[in-house]
Amino acid sequence: MQSSLISKIEKAKRYAQQPERISISDFEATFRGENSTHRISCRDGKWNCTCDFFAQWGHCSHTMALQRLLGAMLPSEARSSPMSE
């Protein structure tokens, strides 16, 4: 393997251990829940999920799971949830 590629792989490993370097702004995801598959999005720090619970409460297990998973990579307004209060 070329030495330049090896150094890029090592750099990628270091970056992967520092998620605070990454800032996610807008995204969409598919979440396969226990009962159904849902579309989740985050736009301008605001969450949306196609599940019925989110429609009523403005948060759900799907969005809270992504908040835990993505943590510091999210904009500050997208990090807050009932589980962080």
C-alpha positions as CSV (number, residue, x, y, z in Angstrom):
1,M,0.0,0.0,0.0
2,Q,1.3,3.5,-0.8
3,S,2.6,5.4,2.1
4,S,0.4,8.4,1.3
5,L,-2.7,6.2,1.5
6,I,-1.5,4.7,4.8
7,S,-1.1,8.2,6.3
8,K,-4.7,9.1,5.2
9,I,-6.1,5.9,6.8
10,E,-4.3,6.8,10.1
11,K,-5.6,10.4,9.9
12,A,-9.1,9.1,9.3
13,K,-8.8,6.9,12.4
14,R,-7.8,9.9,14.5
15,Y,-10.6,12.0,13.1
16,A,-13.2,9.2,13.8
17,Q,-12.1,9.4,17.5
18,Q,-12.8,13.2,17.6
19,P,-16.5,13.6,16.6
20,E,-16.4,17.2,17.9
21,R,-14.6,18.0,14.6
22,I,-17.8,17.2,12.7
23,S,-20.8,19.6,12.4
24,I,-23.9,18.1,11.0
25,S,-26.5,20.7,10.0
26,D,-29.3,19.2,7.8
27,F,-29.9,15.5,7.2
28,E,-32.5,12.8,6.6
29,A,-32.4,9.3,7.8
30,T,-34.5,6.1,7.8
31,F,-35.0,4.5,11.1
32,R,-36.2,0.9,11.3
33,G,-38.1,0.9,14.6
34,E,-39.6,-2.1,16.3
35,N,-43.0,-1.6,14.7
36,S,-42.4,0.3,11.5
37,T,-39.8,2.3,9.5
38,H,-39.8,6.1,9.9
39,R,-38.2,9.0,8.1
40,I,-36.4,11.4,10.4
41,S,-35.0,14.7,9.5
42,C,-33.2,17.6,11.2
43,R,-33.4,21.0,9.5
44,D,-32.1,24.2,11.0
45,G,-31.8,22.4,14.3
46,K,-35.4,21.2,14.3
47,W,-36.3,17.5,14.3
48,N,-39.1,15.8,12.5
49,C,-40.2,12.1,12.5
50,T,-43.0,10.4,10.7
51,C,-44.1,8.4,13.8
52,D,-47.3,9.1,15.5
53,F,-45.7,9.9,18.9
54,F,-43.6,12.7,17.4
55,A,-46.6,14.2,15.8
56,Q,-48.2,14.6,19.3
57,W,-45.2,15.3,21.5
58,G,-42.5,16.9,19.2
59,H,-39.9,14.2,20.2
60,C,-39.8,10.5,20.1
61,S,-37.5,7.5,20.8
62,H,-36.2,7.7,17.2
63,T,-35.0,11.4,17.5
64,M,-33.7,10.8,21.0
65,A,-31.7,7.9,19.8
66,L,-30.1,10.0,17.0
67,Q,-29.4,12.8,19.5
68,R,-27.4,10.2,21.6
69,L,-25.7,8.8,18.6
70,L,-24.7,12.0,17.0
71,G,-24.1,14.1,20.1
72,A,-21.6,16.9,19.7
73,M,-21.9,16.7,15.9
74,L,-25.4,18.2,16.1
75,P,-26.0,22.0,16.2
76,S,-26.7,23.0,19.8
77,E,-30.5,23.6,19.3
78,A,-30.8,20.0,18.0
79,R,-29.1,18.4,21.0
80,S,-31.7,19.3,23.6
81,S,-34.4,16.7,24.4
82,P,-36.5,15.5,27.4
83,M,-33.7,13.0,28.2
84,S,-31.1,15.8,28.5
85,E,-33.2,17.9,30.9
